[in-house]
């Protein structure tokens, strides 16, 4: 007998677009779209929710597949939430009522952005999608795509160019600007979005850039839900278990958290009634999540792959790797955090490791290791800098960096390891430098700033790197570093 999928109970034809979302991937569909669907399901008590349907927008060539999959099933999809006890409730999510692919439908995207009913533009464009140099914090104005978008009469192709064009249309028509809401794993993500978008606007019109800085709201947020990529195995399992043919279902963990700064120019959905925490200051929650969960994901990824594991739950169930995660969180990350209202940090850390160990989520270590050049500088390096600024040691953070360096070194030497990084050539260059310079991997200032000149950090890094290089048993190397 097939399991039950909770159908969409509301009339989607009556749902209007209030939110335009760039970057429709699995995380957005398991998180923000789920919260909006939750509101729409309470339509009888929250009729105003029907003003907040989502128009998804794709920009990248890979987004064509998402467009085709969603349009083939009226933009609805199955979300399965995998609980640690094996329970797997499934929902049909219907909060997305339009999907536009910008390379083919730019005019329609701009019209949607200019529409007065559009009041929020949200983003999940990945940690590396904001075109910000991690070392300087500056927008990269020399990026080829940005340069092309900034040319006179250019048809915008980047998220920055498209959003700025939409804001310009609203200003010309006397329509108040929409709020830009980043939902990416970046410290101060609202500030980063504001910096990127205003910097792009300044390339063509400094006056308009000043108007954006003055008039547009950019709330910060913290978002959390482990959501793996969808595999063909997942599609087959959903079809068999739920008697549902879905071109792109989403499998996520059962846990979900969204902490959002209540800073909107044209109103917002009643997200607090859907379980979102609306606060004045997101920063304490954000640091907790980025430095505990996200940075620990990086520790888990490389150590786990080097030890021969494929899935996160396998690595997290290894007593030595889980000891590394907990020791990093306790000794190095936690001292850099601010007090988090209403949160027991020890319980939170216990929950993080338990979530990693959920065997039903089947999150791959390869996914966690993807784009390390974007993730390590944003999740782990801030912990290192905060600790080193007070003279405190960071041997475990250094070991995580060393595990990334050794993993990359082995990959480029021909070992059959999973590897995908948008800065692959820069990673290759770092590995090449390390062949003649012991700290050569650290000389990429965009990733590490001046850490290569920090004798205390480099000593810990070299000790860890030597531990990985000098044994065929990476698990033993980690145990030795932990003195287990």
N, C-alpha and C positions, 0 to 999 in steps of 0.2 A: 504494500500500500504506500502510495506517495505521500510525502509530507505536505503540509499546507503552506501556501504563500498568501499572506494577507493582502488582498487586492486594494487598489486605490478606491476609497469610498466616496470621493468628492467628484464633482463635475469639472473636469479639467477644461472644458470649453468656456467655463466662466472664470478661469484663472488668467489674470493679466500679468504682463511682464513689468516688474518693478526693479529687478536686479539683472544686470548684465555681467556674466562671469567669464573671465579669460582663463583658460587652462583647465578644461573639463577632463580630468583624469579620475582614477579610482578613488583617490583621497577625497576630492571634492564631492564625488557621488556618494561616498560613505559618511560624509561629515556635514558640510553646509547644506547640501541638497536634502539630506536626511532630516536635519532640523527644520527646514522649511516644509518638508512633507509632513512632519509631525504637527506643525501648526495647521496646515491645511486639513489634516484629519480631524482637527478639533473645530471644524468650520462652524458648527452649530453654536459654539460659544466664541469663536474668533473669526467672524465673517470678514473682518478687515484683512485677514491673512491672504485672501484671494487677490489682493493687489500686489503680492510679492512673489509671483512666479519668476522663474529663472529663464533667461535667454543665454544659452551657452555659446561661446565664441571660440573657434579654433583658429590658430595662426600657423602652426608648424605643419610641414608635409605629413608628419605622422598623424596629425589630427583628422586627416581624411578618413582613416579607418574608424575613428570614433564617430564621426559624422554619419558614415554609412551604416554603422551598427545601430546607432540610436534612431536614425530616421526609419530604419527597416521595422522598428517596433514602436512607432509613435512616441519616441523619446522616453519611453518607460523602460525600466530595468529592474532586475531582481537584486536585492541586497540581503545577503545571508550573514547573520551575526553569530560567530562561533564562540561559545562560552567554554571556559576551561573544563566544565563537567560533561562536555559533549553535546549539550543542547545547541540547536541551530535554527532559531526562528528566522523566517524569511518574510521580507516585505517587498511589495511592488512599489517603487518610488515614482511619483508622478509630478514632482514639483518643477521639473524642467519642461517648459511648454514651447520652446523654440530653440533651434540650434542653427547657427550661421558659421560658414567657413569663410573667413575673411579674404583669403586669396581669390576666391571666386565671387564673393558677395560683399565686397567692401562697401558699396553704397548702402546696402541694407544694414550693415553693421553701424555705419555712421548715422543713418536715420534712426536706428534704435537708440544710440547714445544720445542723440539730440532730442529724442522724444521726452516731453516733460514728465511722462509717467515713469521714466527711468530715474530712479532716485539713488541707487547704489551701483557702483561698478566694483566687483570683487575680483581677487586675483589668487590663483595658485599656479605660479609660473616657475616654481622651483627656486632653491636658494641661489642658484647662479643666474636666474633670469632677470635680475635687476641691473645688470651691467655695472656693478659697483666693484672697485678695487678693494679687496679685503684689507690691504695694508694701509691705504690712504683714506678710504671711505669716499673717494671721489668717483663720479660718473665717468665712464670711459667714452669721451667724446670722439675718439679716433676709431671706435668700432665701425667696421665697414657697413653694417646694416644701418647703424645710426647715422653715419655720414650720408648714406643714400636717402634715408627718410628726411633728412634736413635740407635737401636740395630744393630750390624753388619749384613749386608746382609738382612735387613728388607725390605719388600715391602711397600713403603710409602703409608699411608692411610690418613694422615692429609694434609691440604692445604700447610703447611710449608714444610713437607717432600716431597711432590710431586713437588712443585716449586723448591726447592733446588736440587732435583734429575734432573729436567729439566735443570737448570743452569749448573749443573756439566757436563751433556752430552754436552752442547754447548761449555763449556770450553775445554773438552777433544777433541772435533772435530774442535777446532779453530774457532767457530762461535761466533760472538759478542753477548753479553747478551741482552735479551729483557728488556724492561722497565716494571716495576711493578707499576700499577696504581690503588690505592685504591679509591673506590667510596662509602665508608661507612661514617656514621655520627660520626666521631671522630675528636677531635681537633688534627691537625697535622697528618692527616691520612696517608700521605706518610711517615712521620717520624716513625709512629707506625708500619707500614708495614715493613719498613727497619729494625727496631729494632727486630721485631718478627722473620723475616726470617733469619737475620744474627745471631741472638741468637740460633735459631735451628741449623743452620749450624755449629756453634761453638761447639755444643755438640759432633760432630763427627769429625770435621776437622777445627781447628782454622785458619789454613792458608787459607782455602777456604772461611771461614767467612770473613777474611780480604779482600779477592778478591771481594766478594760481596759488601762490604762496599765501596770499591774503584771504582768498575766498573759499578755497576747496578744503574740505575736512579729510583727514587721513587717520582714522582711528587705528590704534595698535591692537593686536590680538595675540592670543596663545591658542593654538589648535592642537588636538591630540587624538589620534586614533590610528592604531597600526593597521595598515591596509595593503596587503601584498598585491603584486601584479596578477592579473587573471591569466590562468593557463588553460590549455585545451582540456587538461584533466579536470579543472574546475567547471568548465562548460559541460563536460560530460556528466560530472557528478550532479550538477544542478538539474540537468535534463532528466537523469535517472531518479534522483531523490525527490524532486518536486514536480515531475511531469511538466517541466517548463523549458521550452526552447528559447534560450536567451543568447544573443550574439555576443554580449559582453556583460555578464553578471559581475557583481562585486562581492568578494568575500572579505569580511573584516573581523577584527576582534569585537567582543561585546562592549568593551570599555570605550567611552568617548567623553571628551572634555573640550569646552570652548569658553575661554575667558576673553571678554571683549570690552574695550574702552567705549563708554557710552558717549560718543562724539560724532553725531550725524547732523548734516545740514538740512536735509529734507525729510526727516523722520526715518523710522526703521520699523521692521516687524517686531512684534512682541516676543522677541527671542527668549527673554527671561522665562516666559511661560512654556517654552519648549526645552528648558534645561540649561540655557546659556547663562553664564555668570557675567553680568554687566557691572563693570567696576570703573572707578576713576583712574586707577593706575594699574596697568597690566604687568609692569616690569617685574615685580617679585615672582609672579606665576611663570612669566616667560623665562627668566633666568633658571628657575627650578627645572622646567621642562627641557630647555636646550642643554643645560650643563649636566643634568642627571640622565634623562632618557636619551636624548639625541647623541650626546657624546658617548654614552655607554653603548649605544648601537654601533658606533665606530669601533670601540674596543672589542665588542663581540664579533664584528664582521671579519676583521683581519686575523685575529687570534683563532676564530672558528674555522675560517677557510684554511689557514695554515695547518690546523690540526686535522683537516680532512672532513670536516662537517659540511653539509649542504644547507641545512635549515637552521633558523635562529633557535628554535626550541631544542635542537640537539646541542648546540654550543652552550646555551644557557643552562642546560641540565648537566653539563660537565662541571664537577665540583671545583676544579682549578680555575676554569674560565669564569664561573660565577663568583668565585672569591676575588678575582681580578676586578670584576665589575663593582662589587660591593666595596672593596678597598678603595678603588678610585673615587667612588661617590662619597664615601665617608671621609677619607683623608684629604682629598684635594678639591673636589667640586663643592661639597657642602660649605666649607669655610668661606667660599666666595659668594654665597647667596645672601639675599636680604630676607628678613622675616616674611613668611608667606601667610597672610591671614587665613585662619581656619584650617591650616594644614599641618598634619603631623609628618614631618619629613622622614622619620624612620619608617613609618607605615607606608609612605609614598615610595620609598626606595625598595621596601619589601615587595610592594605591588608591581613596580617596574620589572624586577627580576622574574616575578611570577608571570607577568604578561609576556615577557620574552619566552618563557617556557611553555606557553600554551601550545600543545601539540596539534591543535585543530586549525590554527591559523596558517601554519606551513609557510611562513615568510622566509624567503631565501636569503642567505647571507650575501649572495651576489647582488641582490637589490640594495641591501644596506651598504655594500661597498661601492656602489655606482657613484661616480662623480665625487670621489673623496677630495679632490682639489677644491670643491665648493664647500664640502661639509666639514672637513677638519678645521679649516680656518674660522668657520662660523660657530662651531659647537665646542671645540676643544681648545683652540689657541687662546680664546678669551680667558679660560680658566688658568692656563699657563701664565699669561700676562698678569692677571690679577694676583696670582700667588707670588710670582717673581718680583712684582712691584713692592711687596712687603718683605722680600728676602726669603720667603718660604720655598722649600724644595718641591719639585714636581716629578719624582721618579716614575710614577705610574702613568702620568700623561705623556712623559717622554717615551715610555715603553709602547704606548699606543701609536705615537708617531713612528717609532722604530718598526713596529709591526706593519704599518702601511709601507714604509720604505722597503722592508725586506720582501713583503708581498709583491710590490712593484718590481723589485730587482729580479725576483724569481720569474715573474711573468715575462719580462723582457728578455730573460735568459732562455725562454722557450718552455717553461713549465706550463702544463695545461690547466691554468687557473682562470676562473671567470674574471673578466676585466672589462669595464666600460667607464670611460671618463671623457668628458667633453674637452678637457685640456690634456689629452693623451700625449701630445708632443712635448708639452711642458713637463709632464711626469717622466717621459723618456729622457729628457735633457737632465732632469734632476738625478736620475739613476746613473746616467753617463758621468756626471760630475762626481758622484759618489765613488766611482771606480778609481779615481786618483786623489780625491780629497775626502778624508773621513767624515766631514760634516757637509759634504757637497750637496746632499739632498735638502739641507736646510737653507741653502743660499737663495731659494726663490723667495724674494722679499714680499711678493704679492700674497704668499701663503703664510709666511712666518715672520715678516718684519725683520728685526735685527736679532732674532733668537740664535742665529749661528754665531753671534759674538758673545753670547751669554755662557761663560765658562761653567757655571753650575748646571745649567740645563744641558749643555752639550756633553758634559761628563756623564750625566744620567742617560742621555740618548745613546751615546756610544757604548755604554755598558749593556744596555738593552739590545742594541743592534748586534753586538758581539755575541750575546747570549743566543739570539736567533740563528746567527750565522754558524755558530760553532757546534750545533747539534742537529741531528736528524729528527729530534723529538721536540717540536715547538711547545708541546704541553709541559715538558720538563723545563724548558727555558722560562716559561711563565711562572712555574712553581718556584724556580730558583730566584727569580726576581722578587717574588712575594715572600721568599724565605720560608716556604712551606716544607 
